Amino acid sequence: MTNVGYWTPLDNPDEKLYYVLSYPNRAAREAAWAGFMADTTWQRVWKESEVEGAIISKIESIFLKTTDFSPNNFTANPGSGVWEFRIYHCTPNNLENLLARFRGFTVQRFERYGMTNKIYWTPTDADQGADNMLYYFLTHPSPEAAKAAFDLFRNDPEWIANRKASEVKGGGSLTTSVESIFMWPTDYSPAR
């Protein structure tokens, strides 16, 4: 397993931890986890951590692959500010139109407004949204800087024209919803 990054949301009433691990392939992932779960040291630490009760209420795993336009910019960069995790739910048959819009315009325009592109993914499995989901990370100096940058971006005449053209091609809005989660990297996260 390769530890990529670990983050906690700024607003975190449910005490969530997000993390990214990478593997050469799915078979290597399965073998790595089987070995990890069978490790006697891990089993001891796990039991000791739960002496006073369970510390995990739910685990979710999503298998992702990078897009062809992703910068894969997970190099350590202490002080890079706040990370923003964005999740797009696409309208039927419009993921490719959304990816084309990001590939041809959005990614470069984010940089113009001071947003740093980190990585872009789509799920690998149909039941996890392979046909209708886009996940990505940006970094910003602060949440306030992110809001200001997105305000500039949304009012950019070229962006407005590009969005409208993509929506004409897609037969309407390309997304049903967009989620945004601001997060800090943990002190043990390789991606900072």
Backbone as JSON Lines, residues from 0, in Angstrom:
{"i":0,"aa":"M","n":[0.85,-1.18,0.0],"ca":[0.0,0.0,0.0],"c":[0.89,1.24,0.0]}
{"i":1,"aa":"T","n":[0.5,2.21,-0.76],"ca":[1.19,3.5,-0.73],"c":[0.29,4.51,-0.04]}
{"i":2,"aa":"N","n":[0.77,5.08,1.06],"ca":[0.03,6.13,1.75],"c":[0.13,7.4,0.93]}
{"i":3,"aa":"V","n":[-1.0,7.91,0.48],"ca":[-1.02,9.13,-0.34],"c":[-1.35,10.33,0.52]}
{"i":4,"aa":"G","n":[-2.46,10.29,1.26],"ca":[-2.83,11.42,2.09],"c":[-3.94,11.09,3.05]}
{"i":5,"aa":"Y","n":[-4.0,11.88,4.14],"ca":[-4.99,11.73,5.2],"c":[-5.5,13.13,5.56]}
{"i":6,"aa":"W","n":[-6.83,13.29,5.64],"ca":[-7.41,14.6,5.91],"c":[-8.6,14.48,6.87]}
{"i":7,"aa":"T","n":[-8.86,15.57,7.59],"ca":[-10.08,15.68,8.39],"c":[-10.81,16.96,7.97]}
{"i":8,"aa":"P","n":[-12.13,16.92,7.83],"ca":[-12.88,18.11,7.44],"c":[-12.77,19.23,8.48]}
{"i":9,"aa":"L","n":[-12.81,20.48,8.02],"ca":[-12.81,21.62,8.93],"c":[-14.05,21.58,9.81]}
{"i":10,"aa":"D","n":[-15.19,21.31,9.2],"ca":[-16.45,21.15,9.92],"c":[-16.66,19.64,10.03]}
{"i":11,"aa":"N","n":[-16.45,19.09,11.22],"ca":[-16.37,17.64,11.33],"c":[-17.15,17.08,12.53]}
{"i":12,"aa":"P","n":[-18.47,17.35,12.59],"ca":[-19.23,16.86,13.74],"c":[-19.28,15.33,13.83]}
{"i":13,"aa":"D","n":[-19.13,14.65,12.69],"ca":[-19.17,13.19,12.68],"c":[-17.79,12.56,12.85]}
{"i":14,"aa":"E","n":[-16.77,13.39,13.08],"ca":[-15.4,12.93,13.31],"c":[-14.93,11.99,12.2]}
{"i":15,"aa":"K","n":[-15.03,12.47,10.96],"ca":[-14.62,11.69,9.81],"c":[-13.13,11.84,9.53]}
{"i":16,"aa":"L","n":[-12.57,10.8,8.94],"ca":[-11.21,10.8,8.43],"c":[-11.29,10.32,7.0]}
{"i":17,"aa":"Y","n":[-10.74,11.11,6.08],"ca":[-10.65,10.71,4.68],"c":[-9.2,10.35,4.39]}
{"i":18,"aa":"Y","n":[-9.0,9.28,3.64],"ca":[-7.63,8.98,3.25],"c":[-7.59,8.29,1.9]}
{"i":19,"aa":"V","n":[-6.42,8.4,1.26],"ca":[-6.19,7.82,-0.06],"c":[-4.99,6.9,0.02]}
{"i":20,"aa":"L","n":[-5.19,5.68,-0.43],"ca":[-4.12,4.7,-0.59],"c":[-4.06,4.33,-2.06]}
{"i":21,"aa":"S","n":[-2.87,4.0,-2.56],"ca":[-2.78,3.55,-3.95],"c":[-2.1,2.2,-4.01]}
{"i":22,"aa":"Y","n":[-2.42,1.49,-5.08],"ca":[-1.94,0.13,-5.3],"c":[-1.64,-0.05,-6.79]}
{"i":23,"aa":"P","n":[-0.79,-1.0,-7.14],"ca":[-0.53,-1.25,-8.56],"c":[-1.78,-1.73,-9.31]}
{"i":24,"aa":"N","n":[-2.63,-2.5,-8.61],"ca":[-3.85,-3.02,-9.23],"c":[-4.76,-3.56,-8.13]}
{"i":25,"aa":"R","n":[-5.94,-4.01,-8.5],"ca":[-6.92,-4.48,-7.52],"c":[-6.45,-5.75,-6.81]}
{"i":26,"aa":"A","n":[-5.79,-6.67,-7.54],"ca":[-5.3,-7.9,-6.91],"c":[-4.25,-7.57,-5.85]}
{"i":27,"aa":"A","n":[-3.37,-6.6,-6.14],"ca":[-2.36,-6.2,-5.16],"c":[-3.03,-5.57,-3.95]}
{"i":28,"aa":"R","n":[-4.09,-4.84,-4.16],"ca":[-4.84,-4.24,-3.05],"c":[-5.41,-5.33,-2.15]}
{"i":29,"aa":"E","n":[-6.04,-6.33,-2.73],"ca":[-6.64,-7.41,-1.94],"c":[-5.57,-8.16,-1.15]}
{"i":30,"aa":"A","n":[-4.44,-8.44,-1.78],"ca":[-3.36,-9.15,-1.09],"c":[-2.79,-8.31,0.04]}
{"i":31,"aa":"A","n":[-2.61,-7.01,-0.2],"ca":[-2.06,-6.12,0.83],"c":[-2.98,-6.06,2.05]}
{"i":32,"aa":"W","n":[-4.28,-5.93,1.81],"ca":[-5.22,-5.86,2.93],"c":[-5.32,-7.18,3.68]}
{"i":33,"aa":"A","n":[-5.26,-8.28,2.96],"ca":[-5.3,-9.58,3.63],"c":[-4.1,-9.72,4.56]}
{"i":34,"aa":"G","n":[-2.92,-9.32,4.07],"ca":[-1.72,-9.37,4.9],"c":[-1.81,-8.43,6.09]}
{"i":35,"aa":"F","n":[-2.32,-7.22,5.86],"ca":[-2.44,-6.24,6.93],"c":[-3.38,-6.74,8.03]}
{"i":36,"aa":"M","n":[-4.54,-7.25,7.65],"ca":[-5.52,-7.7,8.63],"c":[-5.02,-8.93,9.4]}
{"i":37,"aa":"A","n":[-4.14,-9.71,8.8],"ca":[-3.59,-10.9,9.47],"c":[-2.37,-10.58,10.33]}
{"i":38,"aa":"D","n":[-1.85,-9.38,10.23],"ca":[-0.65,-8.98,10.97],"c":[-0.95,-8.97,12.48]}
{"i":39,"aa":"T","n":[-0.19,-9.73,13.24],"ca":[-0.47,-9.84,14.68],"c":[-0.23,-8.54,15.43]}
{"i":40,"aa":"T","n":[0.74,-7.76,15.01],"ca":[0.95,-6.46,15.65],"c":[-0.25,-5.55,15.42]}
{"i":41,"aa":"W","n":[-0.75,-5.52,14.19],"ca":[-1.94,-4.72,13.89],"c":[-3.13,-5.2,14.73]}
{"i":42,"aa":"Q","n":[-3.32,-6.49,14.83],"ca":[-4.44,-7.02,15.61],"c":[-4.35,-6.58,17.07]}
{"i":43,"aa":"R","n":[-3.14,-6.58,17.63],"ca":[-2.95,-6.16,19.02],"c":[-3.27,-4.67,19.18]}
{"i":44,"aa":"V","n":[-2.73,-3.84,18.27],"ca":[-2.97,-2.4,18.35],"c":[-4.46,-2.09,18.18]}
{"i":45,"aa":"W","n":[-5.1,-2.77,17.26],"ca":[-6.53,-2.57,17.04],"c":[-7.32,-2.88,18.31]}
{"i":46,"aa":"K","n":[-7.05,-4.01,18.93],"ca":[-7.75,-4.39,20.16],"c":[-7.48,-3.39,21.28]}
{"i":47,"aa":"E","n":[-6.24,-2.95,21.41],"ca":[-5.9,-1.97,22.46],"c":[-6.62,-0.64,22.23]}
{"i":48,"aa":"S","n":[-6.78,-0.25,20.97],"ca":[-7.43,1.03,20.67],"c":[-8.93,1.0,20.97]}
{"i":49,"aa":"E","n":[-9.49,-0.2,21.08],"ca":[-10.93,-0.32,21.31],"c":[-11.26,-0.9,22.69]}
{"i":50,"aa":"V","n":[-10.33,-0.79,23.63],"ca":[-10.57,-1.29,24.99],"c":[-11.8,-0.63,25.6]}
{"i":51,"aa":"E","n":[-12.01,0.65,25.34],"ca":[-13.14,1.38,25.91],"c":[-14.33,1.45,24.95]}
{"i":52,"aa":"G","n":[-14.29,0.68,23.88],"ca":[-15.38,0.68,22.91],"c":[-14.88,0.95,21.5]}
{"i":53,"aa":"A","n":[-15.74,0.67,20.55],"ca":[-15.4,0.86,19.14],"c":[-15.08,2.31,18.85]}
{"i":54,"aa":"I","n":[-14.08,2.54,18.02],"ca":[-13.72,3.92,17.64],"c":[-14.11,4.21,16.19]}
{"i":55,"aa":"I","n":[-14.6,3.22,15.48],"ca":[-15.03,3.38,14.09],"c":[-16.47,2.91,13.98]}
{"i":56,"aa":"S","n":[-17.32,3.78,13.4],"ca":[-18.72,3.37,13.24],"c":[-19.03,2.94,11.81]}
{"i":57,"aa":"K","n":[-18.21,3.39,10.83],"ca":[-18.51,3.07,9.44],"c":[-17.25,3.25,8.61]}
{"i":58,"aa":"I","n":[-17.04,2.35,7.65],"ca":[-15.93,2.47,6.71],"c":[-16.52,2.39,5.3]}
{"i":59,"aa":"E","n":[-16.14,3.33,4.46],"ca":[-16.55,3.32,3.06],"c":[-15.29,3.31,2.2]}
{"i":60,"aa":"S","n":[-15.3,2.51,1.15],"ca":[-14.18,2.46,0.21],"c":[-14.71,2.73,-1.19]}
{"i":61,"aa":"I","n":[-14.02,3.59,-1.91],"ca":[-14.35,3.87,-3.31],"c":[-13.08,3.62,-4.11]}
{"i":62,"aa":"F","n":[-13.19,2.84,-5.17],"ca":[-12.06,2.56,-6.04],"c":[-12.07,3.59,-7.17]}
{"i":63,"aa":"L","n":[-10.96,4.31,-7.29],"ca":[-10.87,5.42,-8.22],"c":[-9.7,5.26,-9.17]}
{"i":64,"aa":"K","n":[-9.85,5.87,-10.34],"ca":[-8.75,5.94,-11.3],"c":[-8.59,7.4,-11.72]}
{"i":65,"aa":"T","n":[-7.36,7.8,-11.99],"ca":[-7.12,9.19,-12.38],"c":[-7.62,9.42,-13.81]}
{"i":66,"aa":"T","n":[-8.08,10.64,-14.06],"ca":[-8.51,11.0,-15.4],"c":[-7.28,11.26,-16.27]}
{"i":67,"aa":"D","n":[-7.48,11.33,-17.57],"ca":[-6.37,11.56,-18.48],"c":[-5.81,12.99,-18.38]}
{"i":68,"aa":"F","n":[-6.54,13.9,-17.76],"ca":[-6.06,15.28,-17.62],"c":[-5.61,15.61,-16.2]}
{"i":69,"aa":"S","n":[-5.59,14.63,-15.32],"ca":[-5.25,14.87,-13.92],"c":[-3.77,15.21,-13.76]}
{"i":70,"aa":"P","n":[-3.45,16.23,-12.96],"ca":[-2.03,16.55,-12.73],"c":[-1.33,15.6,-11.76]}
{"i":71,"aa":"N","n":[-2.11,14.83,-10.96],"ca":[-1.52,13.91,-9.97],"c":[-0.49,14.63,-9.12]}
{"i":72,"aa":"N","n":[-0.92,15.73,-8.56],"ca":[-0.05,16.66,-7.85],"c":[-0.14,16.44,-6.34]}
{"i":73,"aa":"F","n":[0.31,15.27,-5.89],"ca":[0.29,14.96,-4.47],"c":[1.65,15.13,-3.82]}
{"i":74,"aa":"T","n":[2.54,15.86,-4.44],"ca":[3.86,16.07,-3.84],"c":[3.69,16.83,-2.54]}
{"i":75,"aa":"A","n":[4.53,16.5,-1.57],"ca":[4.47,17.17,-0.26],"c":[4.73,18.66,-0.45]}
{"i":76,"aa":"N","n":[3.85,19.47,0.12],"ca":[3.96,20.92,-0.01],"c":[3.47,21.55,1.29]}
{"i":77,"aa":"P","n":[4.29,21.48,2.37],"ca":[3.85,22.03,3.65],"c":[3.39,23.49,3.5]}
{"i":78,"aa":"G","n":[2.31,23.8,4.16],"ca":[1.8,25.17,4.12],"c":[1.0,25.48,2.88]}
{"i":79,"aa":"S","n":[0.54,24.44,2.16],"ca":[-0.21,24.69,0.93],"c":[-1.62,25.2,1.21]}
{"i":80,"aa":"G","n":[-2.01,25.26,2.46],"ca":[-3.32,25.8,2.81],"c":[-4.35,24.7,2.98]}
{"i":81,"aa":"V","n":[-5.59,25.07,2.71],"ca":[-6.71,24.16,2.91],"c":[-6.95,23.35,1.64]}
{"i":82,"aa":"W","n":[-7.32,22.09,1.83],"ca":[-7.68,21.22,0.71],"c":[-9.19,21.25,0.55]}
{"i":83,"aa":"E","n":[-9.64,21.25,-0.69],"ca":[-11.07,21.18,-0.98],"c":[-11.33,19.92,-1.79]}
{"i":84,"aa":"F","n":[-12.19,19.06,-1.25],"ca":[-12.59,17.83,-1.92],"c":[-13.94,18.1,-2.56]}
{"i":85,"aa":"R","n":[-14.02,17.94,-3.88],"ca":[-15.25,18.24,-4.6],"c":[-15.77,16.96,-5.27]}
{"i":86,"aa":"I","n":[-17.08,16.77,-5.18],"ca":[-17.73,15.57,-5.68],"c":[-18.87,15.99,-6.6]}
{"i":87,"aa":"Y","n":[-18.8,15.57,-7.86],"ca":[-19.83,15.91,-8.84],"c":[-20.66,14.69,-9.18]}
{"i":88,"aa":"H","n":[-21.98,14.85,-9.12],"ca":[-22.93,13.83,-9.54],"c":[-23.48,14.29,-10.9]}
{"i":89,"aa":"C","n":[-23.26,13.51,-11.94],"ca":[-23.64,13.93,-13.29],"c":[-25.06,13.5,-13.65]}
{"i":90,"aa":"T","n":[-25.64,14.26,-14.56],"ca":[-26.91,13.86,-15.14],"c":[-26.65,12.66,-16.07]}
{"i":91,"aa":"P","n":[-27.67,11.87,-16.37],"ca":[-27.46,10.67,-17.18],"c":[-26.73,10.95,-18.5]}
{"i":92,"aa":"N","n":[-25.75,10.12,-18.78],"ca":[-24.97,10.15,-20.03],"c":[-24.14,11.42,-20.22]}
{"i":93,"aa":"N","n":[-23.84,12.13,-19.14],"ca":[-23.09,13.38,-19.3],"c":[-21.72,13.39,-18.64]}
{"i":94,"aa":"L","n":[-21.26,12.27,-18.09],"ca":[-19.92,12.28,-17.5],"c":[-18.86,12.65,-18.53]}
{"i":95,"aa":"E","n":[-18.94,12.09,-19.72],"ca":[-17.92,12.4,-20.75],"c":[-17.96,13.87,-21.14]}
{"i":96,"aa":"N","n":[-19.15,14.47,-21.19],"ca":[-19.25,15.9,-21.48],"c":[-18.63,16.73,-20.36]}
{"i":97,"aa":"L","n":[-18.86,16.3,-19.11],"ca":[-18.26,17.02,-17.98],"c":[-16.74,16.89,-18.01]}
{"i":98,"aa":"L","n":[-16.24,15.69,-18.26],"ca":[-14.79,15.5,-18.33],"c":[-14.19,16.32,-19.47]}
{"i":99,"aa":"A","n":[-14.88,16.4,-20.6],"ca":[-14.38,17.22,-21.72],"c":[-14.3,18.69,-21.32]}
{"i":100,"aa":"R","n":[-15.28,19.15,-20.56],"ca":[-15.28,20.54,-20.12],"c":[-14.12,20.81,-19.17]}
{"i":101,"aa":"F","n":[-13.87,19.89,-18.24],"ca":[-12.73,20.04,-17.34],"c":[-11.42,19.97,-18.11]}
{"i":102,"aa":"R","n":[-11.3,18.97,-18.99],"ca":[-10.07,18.75,-19.75],"c":[-9.72,19.97,-20.62]}
{"i":103,"aa":"G","n":[-10.73,20.51,-21.29],"ca":[-10.48,21.57,-22.26],"c":[-10.51,22.98,-21.72]}
{"i":104,"aa":"F","n":[-11.06,23.18,-20.51],"ca":[-11.21,24.55,-20.03],"c":[-11.04,24.71,-18.53]}
{"i":105,"aa":"T","n":[-11.83,23.99,-17.75],"ca":[-11.97,24.27,-16.32],"c":[-10.66,24.16,-15.55]}
{"i":106,"aa":"V","n":[-9.9,23.09,-15.77],"ca":[-8.67,22.87,-15.01],"c":[-7.71,24.05,-15.18]}
{"i":107,"aa":"Q","n":[-7.53,24.5,-16.41],"ca":[-6.63,25.63,-16.66],"c":[-7.17,26.93,-16.06]}
{"i":108,"aa":"R","n":[-8.5,27.09,-16.11],"ca":[-9.09,28.32,-15.6],"c":[-9.03,28.38,-14.08]}
{"i":109,"aa":"F","n":[-9.13,27.23,-13.41],"ca":[-8.95,27.22,-11.96],"c":[-7.59,27.82,-11.59]}
{"i":110,"aa":"E","n":[-6.56,27.41,-12.3],"ca":[-5.2,27.91,-12.01],"c":[-5.14,29.43,-12.18]}
{"i":111,"aa":"R","n":[-5.83,29.96,-13.16],"ca":[-5.82,31.41,-13.4],"c":[-6.31,32.16,-12.16]}
{"i":112,"aa":"Y","n":[-7.23,31.56,-11.43],"ca":[-7.79,32.22,-10.26],"c":[-7.16,31.76,-8.94]}
{"i":113,"aa":"G","n":[-5.98,31.17,-9.02],"ca":[-5.21,30.85,-7.82],"c":[-5.56,29.55,-7.14]}
{"i":114,"aa":"M","n":[-6.36,28.72,-7.79],"ca":[-6.69,27.41,-7.23],"c":[-5.66,26.41,-7.76]}
{"i":115,"aa":"T","n":[-5.16,25.55,-6.89],"ca":[-4.16,24.57,-7.31],"c":[-4.83,23.22,-7.52]}
{"i":116,"aa":"N","n":[-4.76,22.73,-8.75],"ca":[-5.29,21.41,-9.09],"c":[-4.39,20.34,-8.5]}
{"i":117,"aa":"K","n":[-4.98,19.4,-7.77],"ca":[-4.2,18.32,-7.17],"c":[-4.4,17.0,-7.91]}
{"i":118,"aa":"I","n":[-5.64,16.54,-8.04],"ca":[-5.93,15.28,-8.72],"c":[-7.4,15.22,-9.09]}
{"i":119,"aa":"Y","n":[-7.69,14.48,-10.17],"ca":[-9.06,14.26,-10.65],"c":[-9.26,12.77,-10.85]}
{"i":120,"aa":"W","n":[-10.39,12.25,-10.34],"ca":[-10.69,10.82,-10.43],"c":[-12.11,10.57,-10.89]}
{"i":121,"aa":"T","n":[-12.3,9.37,-11.45],"ca":[-13.63,8.8,-11.64],"c":[-13.61,7.41,-11.01]}
{"i":122,"aa":"P","n":[-14.74,6.93,-10.52],"ca":[-14.78,5.58,-9.95],"c":[-14.52,4.5,-11.01]}
{"i":123,"aa":"T","n":[-14.02,3.36,-10.56],"ca":[-13.78,2.24,-11.47],"c":[-14.99,1.33,-11.58]}
{"i":124,"aa":"D","n":[-15.85,1.32,-10.55],"ca":[-16.95,0.35,-10.49],"c":[-18.3,1.02,-10.77]}
{"i":125,"aa":"A","n":[-19.12,0.34,-11.56],"ca":[-20.43,0.89,-11.91],"c":[-21.28,1.2,-10.69]}
{"i":126,"aa":"D","n":[-21.26,0.31,-9.68],"ca":[-22.1,0.53,-8.5],"c":[-21.57,1.65,-7.61]}
{"i":127,"aa":"Q","n":[-20.39,2.19,-7.92],"ca":[-19.85,3.33,-7.17],"c":[-19.85,4.61,-8.0]}
{"i":128,"aa":"G","n":[-20.51,4.59,-9.16],"ca":[-20.64,5.8,-9.95],"c":[-19.7,5.95,-11.12]}
{"i":129,"aa":"A","n":[-19.22,4.84,-11.68],"ca":[-18.28,4.92,-12.81],"c":[-18.85,5.71,-13.98]}
{"i":130,"aa":"D","n":[-20.17,5.73,-14.11],"ca":[-20.8,6.42,-15.25],"c":[-21.28,7.83,-14.93]}
{"i":131,"aa":"N","n":[-21.18,8.24,-13.67],"ca":[-21.78,9.54,-13.36],"c":[-21.12,10.32,-12.23]}
{"i":132,"aa":"M","n":[-19.88,9.99,-11.86],"ca":[-19.24,10.68,-10.74],"c":[-17.85,11.2,-11.12]}
{"i":133,"aa":"L","n":[-17.54,12.38,-10.6],"ca":[-16.2,12.95,-10.71],"c":[-15.8,13.42,-9.32]}
{"i":134,"aa":"Y","n":[-14.59,13.05,-8.9],"ca":[-14.03,13.47,-7.62],"c":[-12.73,14.23,-7.9]}
{"i":135,"aa":"Y","n":[-12.5,15.31,-7.14],"ca":[-11.2,15.96,-7.3],"c":[-10.84,16.79,-6.07]}
{"i":136,"aa":"F","n":[-9.53,17.09,-5.99],"ca":[-8.98,17.93,-4.93],"c":[-8.39,19.19,-5.52]}
{"i":137,"aa":"L","n":[-8.66,20.3,-4.85],"ca":[-7.99,21.59,-5.1],"c":[-7.38,22.02,-3.78]}
{"i":138,"aa":"T","n":[-6.37,22.89,-3.83],"ca":[-5.91,23.55,-2.61],"c":[-6.04,25.05,-2.78]}
{"i":139,"aa":"H","n":[-6.22,25.73,-1.63],"ca":[-6.4,27.18,-1.57],"c":[-5.64,27.71,-0.36]}
{"i":140,"aa":"P","n":[-5.26,28.97,-0.36],"ca":[-4.63,29.52,0.84],"c":[-5.53,29.46,2.07]}
{"i":141,"aa":"S","n":[-6.85,29.56,1.87],"ca":[-7.8,29.53,2.98],"c":[-9.19,29.28,2.42]}
{"i":142,"aa":"P","n":[-10.17,28.94,3.27],"ca":[-11.55,28.81,2.77],"c":[-12.08,30.12,2.18]}
{"i":143,"aa":"E","n":[-11.67,31.24,2.77],"ca":[-12.11,32.55,2.26],"c":[-11.54,32.8,0.86]}
{"i":144,"aa":"A","n":[-10.27,32.4,0.67],"ca":[-9.64,32.55,-0.65],"c":[-10.34,31.66,-1.67]}
{"i":145,"aa":"A","n":[-10.76,30.48,-1.25],"ca":[-11.48,29.57,-2.15],"c":[-12.79,30.2,-2.61]}
{"i":146,"aa":"K","n":[-13.53,30.78,-1.67],"ca":[-14.8,31.42,-2.02],"c":[-14.58,32.57,-2.99]}
{"i":147,"aa":"A","n":[-13.57,33.39,-2.73],"ca":[-13.28,34.53,-3.61],"c":[-12.88,34.04,-5.0]}
{"i":148,"aa":"A","n":[-12.06,32.99,-5.06],"ca":[-11.61,32.46,-6.36],"c":[-12.79,31.89,-7.14]}
{"i":149,"aa":"F","n":[-13.67,31.15,-6.46],"ca":[-14.82,30.58,-7.16],"c":[-15.8,31.67,-7.6]}
{"i":150,"aa":"D","n":[-15.92,32.74,-6.83],"ca":[-16.77,33.86,-7.26],"c":[-16.24,34.45,-8.56]}
{"i":151,"aa":"L","n":[-14.92,34.64,-8.64],"ca":[-14.32,35.16,-9.87],"c":[-14.52,34.18,-11.02]}
{"i":152,"aa":"F","n":[-14.3,32.92,-10.74],"ca":[-14.45,31.88,-11.76],"c":[-15.87,31.85,-12.3]}
{"i":153,"aa":"R","n":[-16.87,31.83,-11.42],"ca":[-18.27,31.73,-11.85],"c":[-18.73,32.93,-12.67]}
{"i":154,"aa":"N","n":[-18.08,34.09,-12.46],"ca":[-18.46,35.29,-13.2],"c":[-17.59,35.53,-14.42]}
{"i":155,"aa":"D","n":[-16.66,34.64,-14.71],"ca":[-15.78,34.75,-15.87],"c":[-16.62,34.57,-17.14]}
{"i":156,"aa":"P","n":[-16.66,35.55,-18.04],"ca":[-17.49,35.43,-19.25],"c":[-17.14,34.22,-20.11]}
{"i":157,"aa":"E","n":[-15.85,33.89,-20.19],"ca":[-15.46,32.72,-20.99],"c":[-15.97,31.43,-20.34]}
{"i":158,"aa":"W","n":[-15.93,31.37,-18.99],"ca":[-16.47,30.2,-18.3],"c":[-17.97,30.08,-18.55]}
{"i":159,"aa":"I","n":[-18.67,31.19,-18.46],"ca":[-20.12,31.18,-18.67],"c":[-20.44,30.66,-20.07]}
{"i":160,"aa":"A","n":[-19.71,31.15,-21.07],"ca":[-19.93,30.71,-22.45],"c":[-19.58,29.23,-22.61]}
{"i":161,"aa":"N","n":[-18.49,28.8,-22.0],"ca":[-18.06,27.41,-22.1],"c":[-19.08,26.49,-21.43]}
{"i":162,"aa":"R","n":[-19.55,26.89,-20.24],"ca":[-20.56,26.08,-19.55],"c":[-21.83,25.96,-20.38]}
{"i":163,"aa":"K","n":[-22.29,27.09,-20.93],"ca":[-23.52,27.05,-21.73],"c":[-23.36,26.15,-22.95]}
{"i":164,"aa":"A","n":[-22.21,26.24,-23.63],"ca":[-21.98,25.4,-24.81],"c":[-21.98,23.92,-24.43]}
{"i":165,"aa":"S","n":[-21.37,23.58,-23.3],"ca":[-21.34,22.18,-22.88],"c":[-22.73,21.69,-22.5]}
{"i":166,"aa":"E","n":[-23.55,22.58,-21.95],"ca":[-24.91,22.2,-21.57],"c":[-25.81,22.04,-22.79]}
{"i":167,"aa":"V","n":[-25.58,22.83,-23.84],"ca":[-26.32,22.63,-25.08],"c":[-25.99,21.25,-25.64]}
{"i":168,"aa":"K","n":[-24.69,20.91,-25.65],"ca":[-24.26,19.59,-26.13],"c":[-24.84,18.47,-25.27]}
{"i":169,"aa":"G","n":[-24.91,18.68,-23.97],"ca":[-25.39,17.64,-23.05],"c":[-26.88,17.61,-22.87]}
{"i":170,"aa":"G","n":[-27.6,18.55,-23.46],"ca":[-29.06,18.58,-23.33],"c":[-29.55,19.13,-22.01]}
{"i":171,"aa":"G","n":[-28.73,19.97,-21.36],"ca":[-29.09,20.57,-20.08],"c":[-27.91,20.52,-19.13]}
{"i":172,"aa":"S","n":[-28.18,20.79,-17.88],"ca":[-27.1,20.78,-16.88],"c":[-26.37,19.44,-16.9]}
{"i":173,"aa":"L","n":[-25.05,19.49,-16.74],"ca":[-24.24,18.26,-16.73],"c":[-24.2,17.62,-15.34]}
{"i":174,"aa":"T","n":[-24.67,18.33,-14.32],"ca":[-24.61,17.8,-12.96],"c":[-25.97,17.91,-12.28]}
{"i":175,"aa":"T","n":[-26.19,16.98,-11.35],"ca":[-27.39,17.07,-10.51],"c":[-27.03,17.69,-9.16]}
{"i":176,"aa":"S","n":[-25.77,17.53,-8.73],"ca":[-25.33,18.15,-7.48],"c":[-23.82,18.19,-7.44]}
{"i":177,"aa":"V","n":[-23.32,19.13,-6.64],"ca":[-21.88,19.29,-6.41],"c":[-21.68,19.43,-4.91]}
{"i":178,"aa":"E","n":[-20.79,18.6,-4.35],"ca":[-20.46,18.68,-2.93],"c":[-19.06,19.26,-2.77]}
{"i":179,"aa":"S","n":[-18.87,20.03,-1.72],"ca":[-17.57,20.62,-1.42],"c":[-17.27,20.41,0.05]}
{"i":180,"aa":"I","n":[-16.09,19.83,0.34],"ca":[-15.68,19.59,1.72],"c":[-14.29,20.17,1.9]}
{"i":181,"aa":"F","n":[-14.16,21.16,2.79],"ca":[-12.86,21.73,3.09],"c":[-12.19,20.9,4.17]}
{"i":182,"aa":"M","n":[-10.9,20.58,3.96],"ca":[-10.2,19.68,4.87],"c":[-8.77,20.15,5.12]}
{"i":183,"aa":"W","n":[-8.25,19.77,6.28],"ca":[-6.84,19.96,6.6],"c":[-6.14,18.61,6.52]}
{"i":184,"aa":"P","n":[-4.92,18.56,6.0],"ca":[-4.17,17.31,6.08],"c":[-3.77,17.04,7.53]}
{"i":185,"aa":"T","n":[-3.75,15.78,7.91],"ca":[-3.3,15.43,9.25],"c":[-1.8,15.64,9.37]}
{"i":186,"aa":"D","n":[-1.28,15.6,10.59],"ca":[0.17,15.8,10.78],"c":[0.98,14.63,10.27]}
{"i":187,"aa":"Y","n":[0.33,13.48,9.98],"ca":[1.04,12.31,9.46],"c":[0.76,12.07,7.99]}
{"i":188,"aa":"S","n":[0.08,13.01,7.33],"ca":[-0.26,12.83,5.92],"c":[0.94,13.11,5.01]}
{"i":189,"aa":"P","n":[1.29,12.2,4.1],"ca":[2.35,12.51,3.14],"c":[2.0,13.7,2.26]}
{"i":190,"aa":"A","n":[0.73,13.78,1.81],"ca":[0.27,14.92,1.03],"c":[-0.04,16.05,2.0]}
{"i":191,"aa":"R","n":[0.65,17.16,1.86],"ca":[0.46,18.28,2.78],"c":[0.14,19.54,1.99]}
